[in-house]
């Protein structure tokens, strides 16, 4: 009798939540892994590998035998020895994945370019390890100059922006890799056309967080569009300013790991992605952000790198993208 009554109560509460809070239910359903495991051999030459690196970005671009990296995940280094900057690093796992999937017959990896979206350790922390490895060569590096004069006091005092930037620059200099200050001119990576956004910072009288300086990366291939938003936000209107230039996309790497402050409704409504990848775990993203994406885009094609154990996007023509999970063995 008690169990039957309890069941009726639970059923009533669930029905009420579905009626009054459909977005919360949608987020709960979305979190269930749905992707097929990636097969061993995929003949399609154009792919984007979103690695599982906690709430950090490590993305490998692969097109027609060419490879590049956008960000390199959090590292275990703590250059300022702050207790609150002790993180689980992924630099060794990233390097191993790179060697397993991007090396030639001699075990050597050549990256046409590396790109650091901005100077936070969860985006460029692992780059010095990758760049300095003797089996890896890098053609060039896209990196905005870090300008501490424009950064708010909290990040200067409490974070390690300058240190991780200096470590990446030192590694590039040691390996004689030219540093290119990004502009908006498109360039090629195999079959991909790559265009960088937020390369010039609008005049702003106040200081900002380094996320405000984050690059965005648009990748296009024969009618397929993918936008990697880095940690772009709208605190000084970047999303509002850039969304019309980006236009509609087939895949969005959601900005700032799905946290609030990025991915405004107006931004999502303009890009209207058919699918999204969030570089975070199951409980990491802001639930209201994920719910808004699902509601605006009218689909649940939202994949979390932590839940899916990494996500592989196989890029075809005309908006065709096939997604697979379970690409990381760590």
ZAZATI-802858 format. One record per residue (C-alpha): x, y, z; residue in one letter. Coordinates in nm, 4 decimals, m for minus. Layout:
N
[nugu [X; Y; Z]; 'A']
...
This chain:
330
[nugu [0.0000; 0.0000; 0.0000]; 'X']
[nugu [0.2790; 0.2414; 0.0931]; 'X']
[nugu [0.4829; 0.1617; m0.2186]; 'X']
[nugu [0.1837; 0.2112; m0.4467]; 'X']
[nugu [0.1056; 0.5441; m0.2838]; 'X']
[nugu [0.4661; 0.6549; m0.3078]; 'X']
[nugu [0.4739; 0.5587; m0.6729]; 'X']
[nugu [0.1658; 0.7702; m0.7389]; 'X']
[nugu [0.3277; 1.0675; m0.5623]; 'X']
[nugu [0.6488; 1.0320; m0.7635]; 'X']
[nugu [0.4482; 1.0014; m1.0839]; 'X']
[nugu [0.2520; 1.3166; m0.9978]; 'X']
[nugu [0.5695; 1.5132; m0.9167]; 'X']
[nugu [0.7383; 1.3988; m1.2385]; 'X']
[nugu [0.4363; 1.4950; m1.4461]; 'X']
[nugu [0.4234; 1.8339; m1.2779]; 'X']
[nugu [0.7927; 1.8947; m1.3449]; 'X']
[nugu [0.7476; 1.7982; m1.7092]; 'X']
[nugu [0.4665; 2.0520; m1.7373]; 'X']
[nugu [0.6171; 2.3410; m1.5432]; 'X']
[nugu [0.9914; 2.2790; m1.5976]; 'X']
[nugu [1.0346; 2.1080; m1.9372]; 'X']
[nugu [1.3851; 2.2476; m1.9810]; 'X']
[nugu [1.5108; 2.0778; m1.6642]; 'X']
[nugu [1.3751; 1.7444; m1.7844]; 'X']
[nugu [1.5354; 1.8071; m2.1243]; 'X']
[nugu [1.8756; 1.8627; m1.9648]; 'X']
[nugu [1.8404; 1.5419; m1.7653]; 'X']
[nugu [1.7611; 1.3425; m2.0778]; 'X']
[nugu [2.0367; 1.5129; m2.2749]; 'X']
[nugu [2.3027; 1.4011; m2.0286]; 'X']
[nugu [2.2573; 1.0326; m2.1173]; 'X']
[nugu [2.5397; 0.9248; m2.3546]; 'X']
[nugu [2.3933; 0.8480; m2.6961]; 'X']
[nugu [2.6890; 0.8417; m2.9350]; 'X']
[nugu [2.8205; 0.5280; m3.0969]; 'X']
[nugu [3.1820; 0.4363; m3.0296]; 'X']
[nugu [3.4182; 0.5511; m3.3023]; 'X']
[nugu [3.5174; 0.2659; m3.5364]; 'X']
[nugu [3.8844; 0.1795; m3.5736]; 'X']
[nugu [3.9125; 0.2997; m3.9323]; 'X']
[nugu [3.7212; 0.5940; m4.0789]; 'X']
[nugu [3.7898; 0.6616; m4.4453]; 'X']
[nugu [3.6586; 1.0194; m4.4356]; 'X']
[nugu [3.9734; 1.2384; m4.4203]; 'X']
[nugu [3.8251; 1.5359; m4.2364]; 'X']
[nugu [3.7686; 1.5173; m3.8621]; 'X']
[nugu [3.7665; 1.7220; m3.5444]; 'X']
[nugu [3.8720; 1.5472; m3.2237]; 'X']
[nugu [3.7304; 1.6989; m2.9042]; 'X']
[nugu [3.9336; 1.5372; m2.6283]; 'X']
[nugu [3.8141; 1.4645; m2.2765]; 'X']
[nugu [4.0107; 1.7042; m2.0559]; 'X']
[nugu [3.7733; 1.7909; m1.7732]; 'X']
[nugu [3.6457; 2.1460; m1.8031]; 'X']
[nugu [3.9182; 2.2506; m2.0481]; 'X']
[nugu [3.9675; 2.2576; m2.4252]; 'X']
[nugu [4.1960; 2.0347; m2.6313]; 'X']
[nugu [4.0852; 2.0074; m2.9937]; 'X']
[nugu [4.2691; 1.8397; m3.2803]; 'X']
[nugu [4.1852; 1.9356; m3.6376]; 'X']
[nugu [4.2494; 1.6747; m3.9062]; 'X']
[nugu [4.1957; 1.7339; m4.2769]; 'X']
[nugu [4.3338; 1.5460; m4.5749]; 'X']
[nugu [4.6429; 1.4342; m4.3857]; 'X']
[nugu [4.7070; 1.7716; m4.2214]; 'X']
[nugu [4.6822; 1.8234; m3.8456]; 'X']
[nugu [4.6563; 2.1228; m3.6140]; 'X']
[nugu [4.5604; 2.1918; m3.2539]; 'X']
[nugu [4.3232; 2.4479; m3.1056]; 'X']
[nugu [4.4123; 2.4721; m2.7356]; 'X']
[nugu [4.5883; 2.1994; m2.5403]; 'X']
[nugu [4.3988; 2.1453; m2.2178]; 'X']
[nugu [4.4763; 2.2013; m1.8527]; 'X']
[nugu [4.8197; 2.1071; m1.7244]; 'X']
[nugu [4.9409; 1.9957; m1.3842]; 'X']
[nugu [5.1953; 2.2734; m1.3595]; 'X']
[nugu [5.1343; 2.5368; m1.0914]; 'X']
[nugu [5.3894; 2.8111; m1.1598]; 'X']
[nugu [5.2712; 3.0358; m0.8771]; 'X']
[nugu [5.2328; 2.7539; m0.6207]; 'X']
[nugu [4.8810; 2.8613; m0.5271]; 'X']
[nugu [4.6698; 2.5956; m0.3570]; 'X']
[nugu [4.3673; 2.6980; m0.5638]; 'X']
[nugu [4.5583; 2.6443; m0.8889]; 'X']
[nugu [4.6235; 2.2747; m0.8287]; 'X']
[nugu [4.4441; 2.0996; m1.1144]; 'X']
[nugu [4.4388; 1.7590; m1.2728]; 'X']
[nugu [4.6572; 1.7987; m1.5818]; 'X']
[nugu [4.5976; 1.6250; m1.9145]; 'X']
[nugu [4.9150; 1.7169; m2.1029]; 'X']
[nugu [5.0558; 1.3630; m2.1111]; 'X']
[nugu [4.7271; 1.2083; m2.2231]; 'X']
[nugu [4.6903; 1.4716; m2.4960]; 'X']
[nugu [5.0415; 1.4067; m2.6217]; 'X']
[nugu [4.9835; 1.0306; m2.6257]; 'X']
[nugu [4.6548; 1.0731; m2.8148]; 'X']
[nugu [4.8280; 1.2991; m3.0639]; 'X']
[nugu [5.1014; 1.0431; m3.1283]; 'X']
[nugu [4.8491; 0.7623; m3.1660]; 'X']
[nugu [4.6276; 0.9471; m3.4141]; 'X']
[nugu [4.8474; 1.2002; m3.5960]; 'X']
[nugu [5.1902; 1.0414; m3.6332]; 'X']
[nugu [5.3530; 0.9295; m3.9567]; 'X']
[nugu [5.5162; 0.5920; m4.0262]; 'X']
[nugu [5.8200; 0.7023; m3.8228]; 'X']
[nugu [5.6179; 0.7992; m3.5179]; 'X']
[nugu [5.6635; 1.1709; m3.5835]; 'X']
[nugu [5.3849; 1.4287; m3.5577]; 'X']
[nugu [5.3739; 1.7436; m3.7665]; 'X']
[nugu [5.1196; 2.0100; m3.6763]; 'X']
[nugu [5.0649; 2.2708; m3.9456]; 'X']
[nugu [4.9779; 2.5109; m3.6668]; 'X']
[nugu [4.8829; 2.5380; m3.3034]; 'X']
[nugu [4.6379; 2.8007; m3.1817]; 'X']
[nugu [4.5847; 2.9275; m2.8287]; 'X']
[nugu [4.2457; 3.0902; m2.8004]; 'X']
[nugu [4.3472; 3.2893; m2.4908]; 'X']
[nugu [4.5897; 3.2900; m2.2000]; 'X']
[nugu [4.4168; 3.0709; m1.9436]; 'X']
[nugu [4.5799; 2.7500; m1.8265]; 'X']
[nugu [4.2749; 2.5377; m1.9123]; 'X']
[nugu [4.3342; 2.6298; m2.2767]; 'X']
[nugu [4.7083; 2.6717; m2.3304]; 'X']
[nugu [4.8538; 2.4991; m2.0230]; 'X']
[nugu [4.9456; 2.1811; m2.2119]; 'X']
[nugu [5.1051; 2.3470; m2.5119]; 'X']
[nugu [5.4598; 2.3662; m2.3779]; 'X']
[nugu [5.4585; 1.9876; m2.3266]; 'X']
[nugu [5.3334; 1.9275; m2.6818]; 'X']
[nugu [5.5646; 2.1809; m2.8469]; 'X']
[nugu [5.8805; 2.0676; m2.6675]; 'X']
[nugu [5.8321; 1.6974; m2.7365]; 'X']
[nugu [6.1106; 1.5809; m2.9730]; 'X']
[nugu [5.8661; 1.3796; m3.1829]; 'X']
[nugu [5.6470; 1.6828; m3.2552]; 'X']
[nugu [5.7142; 1.9670; m3.4984]; 'X']
[nugu [5.4971; 2.2759; m3.5377]; 'X']
[nugu [5.4761; 2.4949; m3.8471]; 'X']
[nugu [5.3453; 2.8121; m3.6843]; 'X']
[nugu [5.1516; 2.9330; m3.3825]; 'X']
[nugu [4.8525; 3.1662; m3.3703]; 'X']
[nugu [4.8504; 3.3517; m3.0391]; 'X']
[nugu [4.7265; 3.6945; m2.9360]; 'X']
[nugu [4.9710; 3.8948; m2.7285]; 'X']
[nugu [4.8797; 3.8851; m2.3614]; 'X']
[nugu [4.8337; 4.2402; m2.2344]; 'X']
[nugu [4.8157; 4.2439; m1.8560]; 'X']
[nugu [4.7351; 4.6156; m1.8532]; 'X']
[nugu [4.3848; 4.5309; m1.9770]; 'X']
[nugu [4.3211; 4.2427; m1.7350]; 'X']
[nugu [4.1262; 4.2817; m1.4121]; 'X']
[nugu [4.3104; 4.2772; m1.0815]; 'X']
[nugu [4.1548; 3.9516; m0.9637]; 'X']
[nugu [4.3022; 3.7463; m1.2486]; 'X']
[nugu [4.6384; 3.9213; m1.2175]; 'X']
[nugu [4.6591; 3.8480; m0.8460]; 'X']
[nugu [4.4926; 3.5071; m0.8243]; 'X']
[nugu [4.5563; 3.3297; m1.1553]; 'X']
[nugu [4.8563; 3.2369; m1.3685]; 'X']
[nugu [4.7662; 3.3913; m1.7057]; 'X']
[nugu [5.1035; 3.5540; m1.7645]; 'X']
[nugu [5.2999; 3.2499; m1.6521]; 'X']
[nugu [5.1253; 3.0038; m1.8874]; 'X']
[nugu [5.1506; 3.2539; m2.1733]; 'X']
[nugu [5.5226; 3.2987; m2.1091]; 'X']
[nugu [5.5727; 2.9215; m2.0909]; 'X']
[nugu [5.4030; 2.8703; m2.4282]; 'X']
[nugu [5.6022; 3.1524; m2.5895]; 'X']
[nugu [5.9278; 3.0174; m2.4434]; 'X']
[nugu [5.8539; 2.6703; m2.5824]; 'X']
[nugu [5.7752; 2.8147; m2.9256]; 'X']
[nugu [6.0957; 3.0175; m2.9235]; 'X']
[nugu [6.3018; 2.7174; m2.8160]; 'X']
[nugu [6.1694; 2.5165; m3.1103]; 'X']
[nugu [6.1957; 2.8149; m3.3504]; 'X']
[nugu [5.8238; 2.8177; m3.4211]; 'X']
[nugu [5.7075; 3.1525; m3.5658]; 'X']
[nugu [5.4311; 3.3276; m3.3717]; 'X']
[nugu [5.1585; 3.4790; m3.5881]; 'X']
[nugu [4.9419; 3.7501; m3.4374]; 'X']
[nugu [4.5950; 3.6498; m3.5608]; 'X']
[nugu [4.3929; 3.8501; m3.8084]; 'X']
[nugu [4.0700; 3.7791; m3.9901]; 'X']
[nugu [4.2241; 3.6547; m4.3150]; 'X']
[nugu [4.1150; 3.2970; m4.3970]; 'X']
[nugu [4.3754; 3.0253; m4.4442]; 'X']
[nugu [4.3673; 2.6582; m4.5349]; 'X']
[nugu [4.4230; 2.3359; m4.3452]; 'X']
[nugu [4.3781; 2.0560; m4.5949]; 'X']
[nugu [4.0144; 2.0757; m4.7074]; 'X']
[nugu [3.9227; 2.3179; m4.4289]; 'X']
[nugu [3.9014; 2.6942; m4.4622]; 'X']
[nugu [3.9850; 2.8508; m4.1274]; 'X']
[nugu [3.8842; 3.2041; m4.0244]; 'X']
[nugu [3.9625; 3.3580; m3.6863]; 'X']
[nugu [3.7263; 3.5898; m3.4997]; 'X']
[nugu [3.7775; 3.8380; m3.2166]; 'X']
[nugu [4.1307; 3.9048; m3.3371]; 'X']
[nugu [4.1063; 4.2780; m3.2602]; 'X']
[nugu [3.9736; 4.3920; m2.9246]; 'X']
[nugu [3.7341; 4.6885; m2.9371]; 'X']
[nugu [3.8317; 4.9875; m2.7293]; 'X']
[nugu [3.7052; 4.9324; m2.3778]; 'X']
[nugu [3.7780; 5.1767; m2.0960]; 'X']
[nugu [3.7512; 4.9108; m1.8254]; 'X']
[nugu [3.9602; 4.6051; m1.7487]; 'X']
[nugu [3.8318; 4.2659; m1.8526]; 'X']
[nugu [3.8825; 3.8982; m1.7848]; 'X']
[nugu [4.1016; 3.7121; m2.0331]; 'X']
[nugu [3.7946; 3.5268; m2.1639]; 'X']
[nugu [3.6946; 3.8555; m2.3218]; 'X']
[nugu [4.0023; 3.8251; m2.5454]; 'X']
[nugu [3.9301; 3.4691; m2.6557]; 'X']
[nugu [3.9567; 3.3877; m3.0233]; 'X']
[nugu [3.6798; 3.2057; m3.2045]; 'X']
[nugu [3.7603; 2.9668; m3.4913]; 'X']
[nugu [3.5312; 2.9188; m3.7908]; 'X']
[nugu [3.5951; 2.6043; m3.9971]; 'X']
[nugu [3.4259; 2.5621; m4.3341]; 'X']
[nugu [3.4220; 2.2777; m4.5852]; 'X']
[nugu [3.1993; 2.2665; m4.8935]; 'X']
[nugu [2.8875; 2.4005; m4.7241]; 'X']
[nugu [2.9596; 2.2688; m4.3740]; 'X']
[nugu [3.0274; 2.5270; m4.1016]; 'X']
[nugu [3.1728; 2.4679; m3.7559]; 'X']
[nugu [3.2451; 2.7352; m3.4971]; 'X']
[nugu [3.4785; 2.6771; m3.2034]; 'X']
[nugu [3.3890; 2.9540; m2.9582]; 'X']
[nugu [3.6834; 2.9145; m2.7203]; 'X']
[nugu [3.5787; 3.1033; m2.4073]; 'X']
[nugu [3.4180; 3.3934; m2.5925]; 'X']
[nugu [3.1601; 3.5775; m2.3849]; 'X']
[nugu [2.9302; 3.8760; m2.4188]; 'X']
[nugu [3.0565; 4.0817; m2.1251]; 'X']
[nugu [3.1627; 4.3608; m2.3609]; 'X']
[nugu [2.9332; 4.2592; m2.6466]; 'X']
[nugu [3.1609; 4.0212; m2.8386]; 'X']
[nugu [2.8917; 3.7616; m2.9092]; 'X']
[nugu [2.6472; 4.0308; m3.0154]; 'X']
[nugu [2.9076; 4.1902; m3.2409]; 'X']
[nugu [3.0379; 3.8724; m3.4045]; 'X']
[nugu [2.7274; 3.6524; m3.4357]; 'X']
[nugu [2.6014; 3.8113; m3.7613]; 'X']
[nugu [2.9471; 3.7701; m3.9192]; 'X']
[nugu [2.9638; 3.4032; m3.8183]; 'X']
[nugu [2.6107; 3.3207; m3.9317]; 'X']
[nugu [2.4396; 2.9851; m3.9060]; 'X']
[nugu [2.6550; 2.6838; m3.8292]; 'X']
[nugu [2.6163; 2.3090; m3.8337]; 'X']
[nugu [2.8265; 2.2549; m3.5201]; 'X']
[nugu [2.9074; 2.4847; m3.2302]; 'X']
[nugu [3.1761; 2.4173; m2.9726]; 'X']
[nugu [2.9943; 2.5989; m2.6951]; 'X']
[nugu [3.1816; 2.8890; m2.5390]; 'X']
[nugu [3.3404; 2.8650; m2.1931]; 'X']
[nugu [3.2482; 2.5026; m2.1260]; 'X']
[nugu [2.8763; 2.5826; m2.1055]; 'X']
[nugu [2.9062; 2.8281; m1.8168]; 'X']
[nugu [2.6904; 3.1372; m1.7810]; 'X']
[nugu [2.8180; 3.4595; m1.9336]; 'X']
[nugu [2.8670; 3.2902; m2.2694]; 'X']
[nugu [2.6162; 3.1508; m2.5187]; 'X']
[nugu [2.3504; 3.4178; m2.4831]; 'X']
[nugu [2.0106; 3.3429; m2.6324]; 'X']
[nugu [2.0723; 3.5991; m2.9067]; 'X']
[nugu [2.4050; 3.4353; m2.9984]; 'X']
[nugu [2.2555; 3.0859; m3.0125]; 'X']
[nugu [1.9518; 3.2114; m3.2064]; 'X']
[nugu [2.1775; 3.3659; m3.4702]; 'X']
[nugu [2.4110; 3.0668; m3.5096]; 'X']
[nugu [2.1273; 2.8120; m3.4671]; 'X']
[nugu [2.3626; 2.5116; m3.4534]; 'X']
[nugu [2.2330; 2.1700; m3.5533]; 'X']
[nugu [2.4603; 2.0146; m3.2902]; 'X']
[nugu [2.6763; 2.1344; m3.0017]; 'X']
[nugu [2.9811; 2.0004; m2.8216]; 'X']
[nugu [3.0505; 2.1162; m2.4662]; 'X']
[nugu [3.3984; 2.0565; m2.3256]; 'X']
[nugu [3.2894; 1.9609; m1.9760]; 'X']
[nugu [3.1561; 1.6770; m1.7641]; 'X']
[nugu [2.8012; 1.5777; m1.6793]; 'X']
[nugu [2.7480; 1.8210; m1.3929]; 'X']
[nugu [2.9756; 2.0997; m1.5159]; 'X']
[nugu [2.7751; 2.3222; m1.7517]; 'X']
[nugu [2.5211; 2.5741; m1.6296]; 'X']
[nugu [2.1884; 2.3944; m1.6636]; 'X']
[nugu [2.0100; 2.7090; m1.7825]; 'X']
[nugu [2.2605; 2.7495; m2.0675]; 'X']
[nugu [2.2134; 2.3906; m2.1851]; 'X']
[nugu [1.8356; 2.4170; m2.1514]; 'X']
[nugu [1.8322; 2.7369; m2.3580]; 'X']
[nugu [2.0375; 2.5742; m2.6331]; 'X']
[nugu [1.8013; 2.2772; m2.6459]; 'X']
[nugu [1.4947; 2.5017; m2.6464]; 'X']
[nugu [1.6203; 2.7486; m2.9081]; 'X']
[nugu [1.7675; 2.4894; m3.1443]; 'X']
[nugu [1.4748; 2.2504; m3.0916]; 'X']
[nugu [1.6981; 1.9479; m3.0669]; 'X']
[nugu [1.8965; 1.7602; m2.8043]; 'X']
[nugu [2.2102; 1.7138; m3.0100]; 'X']
[nugu [2.4321; 1.8391; m2.7290]; 'X']
[nugu [2.7349; 1.6232; m2.6510]; 'X']
[nugu [2.9607; 1.6562; m2.3470]; 'X']
[nugu [3.3212; 1.5463; m2.3834]; 'X']
[nugu [3.3272; 1.4174; m2.0259]; 'X']
[nugu [3.0099; 1.2136; m2.0578]; 'X']
[nugu [3.0968; 1.0794; m2.4017]; 'X']
[nugu [3.4656; 1.0131; m2.3190]; 'X']
[nugu [3.5640; 1.2510; m2.5979]; 'X']
[nugu [3.3758; 1.3340; m2.9173]; 'X']
[nugu [3.4844; 1.2791; m3.2767]; 'X']
[nugu [3.3124; 1.4864; m3.5457]; 'X']
[nugu [3.3568; 1.3433; m3.8956]; 'X']
[nugu [3.3040; 1.6323; m4.1337]; 'X']
[nugu [3.1351; 1.5845; m4.4679]; 'X']
[nugu [2.9945; 1.8255; m4.7260]; 'X']
[nugu [2.6728; 2.0254; m4.7285]; 'X']
[nugu [2.6285; 2.0343; m4.3519]; 'X']
[nugu [2.6897; 1.6622; m4.2992]; 'X']
[nugu [2.8653; 1.5763; m3.9712]; 'X']
[nugu [2.8703; 1.2334; m3.8081]; 'X']
[nugu [2.9473; 1.2123; m3.4362]; 'X']
[nugu [3.1132; 0.9341; m3.2404]; 'X']
[nugu [3.2042; 0.8966; m2.8747]; 'X']
[nugu [3.4513; 0.7024; m2.6613]; 'X']
[nugu [3.7642; 0.8191; m2.8424]; 'X']
[nugu [3.9810; 0.8603; m2.5299]; 'X']
[nugu [4.1267; 0.5639; m2.3422]; 'X']
[nugu [4.2037; 0.7500; m2.0194]; 'X']
